[in-house]
């Protein structure tokens, strides 16, 4: 098992796209975090400008992380999709015939890569808010929900699960592009259309759609979509985790049984 794990670590470490993804995961949150954390103008009851307040401190971490998850999905999808594309999977399984060990090693590396990219994203966002003069969270604002102490942990879990979903889809279809495109298209377009069509007919279904539900990881309270209430926080990640387990299970069965 150690030999397989070392092999996967060397493989992912020596691919140029992995290092490009790390650079993007740092610079993208840095730029977006700087914009999102711009100071907000405070007005008096008379409409006069009386000062400036801190920008969206937590938003400077949350929104860029959603884009970092897409970057992580590229790395995760390539870890299996590229092997099928170029036939390298045959060499891998020849060197390590025990497929279960290969699969477990790949899953561990994908999770580790997702967590690493999440940490890099948080670093970029922190540098941005620090440059704005707010290296620590601002005081709670009355009437505004403030994320709990597990905010950053949920973010890392979100990226890891998103990576696993991309990995599993790429493995099931043997296509790198599928693992990258399906979560984006489904989360941003397809699932929102389904919610608009089904929220008054099958509300239960609108609450368990995978990728758009996962994107509510940062929220501390349920958000609404029409008359439907969407899950948030750990609940959203739990629902997404069940979907990811299904995808990974299907991929595992296919990986262990079908020809390389």
N, C-alpha and C positions, 0 to 999 in steps of 0.2 A: 504493500500500500504506500509506503514511504517513497519508493522508487517512482510509482505512478504520479504521486503528488509533486515530486521534484520535477518530473518531466513536464507536467502541466504548468508549473510555475515558470520553468525556463521558456516554454513555448509562448506563454502570454507576455513574458517580460521582454522577449526578443522581437516581438512584432511591433513595427513602428507605430501602427494605429493606436496601440495602447498608450504610448507616451503622448501622442497627439491628443488623445482623449483626456489625459490628465491635465495637459496645458489648457485645453478648452474648459475643463471643469474648474480651473482656477480663474482664468481670465473672464469668462462669461459671468459668473457670480460677482466678480469684482466690479465689472462695468454696470451690471444691472443693479447690484446692491447699492452702488453709488447713486444711481438715479432714483431708486425707490426710497432711499433714506434721506432724500432731500428735505430740508426743514419745511414744515408747514406754517402758513401764515395764520396768526391768531387775530381775530377781529373782536372789537368791543360790541356791546349791544347796539351802539349807534352806527356800527358798520365801519369804524375806523380801525386801522391797523395798529395793534398795540404791542406786537412782538412776534417772535417765531417759536414754534414748538418743535419737538423732535419728529423726524419723519417716521415712516412705517418700519420700525426696527426689526420686528419679527418677519414682516413681509420681505425684507431684504434677504432673508435666509430662505423663506418658504418658496417664493416664486422661482428664483434661480435653481433651486433644488429640483423642481419639476422638469426643468430643461436638462439638468445634469442626469436625471434618470434616463432621458432619451440617449444621452451620450453613453451612459452605462449599458444601455441595451445594445448599442453597436458592438461594444467589446464582448458582451455576453453572447450575442448571436454569432459573431465571428469565431468564437471558441469552439463551436460545433459546426456551423454552416460552412465555413471555409474548408474544414477538413473533408466534408462530403464533396464540396465543389471540386477540389483538386485531388481527391482520392487519397489524401493523407491518412484518413481514418483507417484504411487497410494496413498501413504501416504501423499505426498506433496499436491496433488490435493484434497485429502479428507480434509486436514486442511485448504487449501485455494482454494475453489471451483472456484473462478473467475480466469480462465486460463490466461486471458490477463494480469492481474496484476503479476502473476507468471512469465510469459514470459518477461515482461518489467523488472522485478527485476533481472532476470537472465542475460538479456542483459546488464543492468547497471553494474552488478558485473563483468561480463566478460570484459567489456571495462575498468573498474577500475583496474582489475587485470592485463590487458595488459599494461596499462599506468604505473602501479607500477613496473612491471617487466622491462619495457623500461627504467624507471628512475634508477632502480638498475643496469641495464646493463651499462648505461652511467656513473654511479658512479664507477663501476669496471674499465671501460676504462679510466676514468679521473685519477684514482689512478695510473694506469699503466703509462700514459704519464707524470704524475707528478713525478713519480719515475725516469723517464728518464730525468727529468729536464726541461720539457716543459709543465707546468700546463695551459698555455694559448696558443691559436693558433699561429703558426709561421707567420711571415710576408708573404704576397702574393709573389709567385714565378712567374716571367714573363713567359708567355706562358703556364702556368698551371692553369686550372680552379679551383677556390676556392669556396666551397659551400657558399650560401648566409646566411643571418641571421636567416632564417627559417629552417636551417638544422636540429636542434634538435627537433623542433616541428614536422617536417615531419616524423622524426624517431618514435616519439610517436604515431602519427596517423597511421603509417605503422604497428606497433605492434598491435594496437587496432583493425585495420581492419583485420589483419591476424587472430587474436583471434576470431573475429566475424565469419569469414569464416569457421574456424574449428568448432566452436560451432554450426553453422547452418548445416553443413554437418553431424556432429555427431547426431544432432537432427532429420534430415531428414531420415537418415538410421538407427538411434537408435544404432549405433555402434561407440564406442569411437575411435577405431583404424582407422576408415574411416576419421574422422575429423583430425587426426594427419597425416596419410599417404598420403592422396590425395593431399594436398597442396605441400608436399615435392616432391612426385613422379611427379606430374604435372609440378611444377615449375622448377625442375632440369632436368627432362628427357623428358616427353611427349611434353611439349610446345617447347622445343629446337628442337626436331625432327620435329614438325609441322612447325616451322620457316624455317628449312633447306629445307623442301619439298615444302612449299607454298610461300616463299618470292617472287618468280618471277611469281606466279600465282594468289595469293590472298593477296597482300601486306596489305590491310586493315585489314585482319583477323590476321595477325602476329602482328599488332600493338595493338590489344585489348585482347590478351590472359591474363588471370587474374594474376596468381601468379608470373610469370617471369616478367611481366610488373611492378607489385608492387615492385619488387626487385630493380628497377631503381629509387627508391625514393630519394636516396642521390645525384644523378647526377644533375649537373646544366645545362648540354647541352645534346642534343639528341645524342644517341650512335647508331652505325651502326651494322647491322647483315646482311652480304652479301650486297645486294643492298637495303635492307630495313632500314629505320630509325626508331628507337624505341623511344617512348615517355619517358620522364624523369620528375623528380621532382613532382610538384603538378599535372601535367598532368597525369603522371603514376598513382598517388594515386587516382585521379578522376576516371580514367577508372576502377581501382580495386574497388573503392567505389561503382560503379554501379553494378559490379558483386556481391559484398557483399550484396547490397540491394536486389538483386534478390534471392540470397541464403536465406537470412533472411526472406524474404517475403514468400517463399515456405515453409520454416520451420514453420513460424507463422501460415499459413493456415492449415498445417498438425497438428500442436500442438493443435490448437483450435477445430479441427473437428474430428480427429480420436480418437479411444479408447486408453486409457493409457495402 
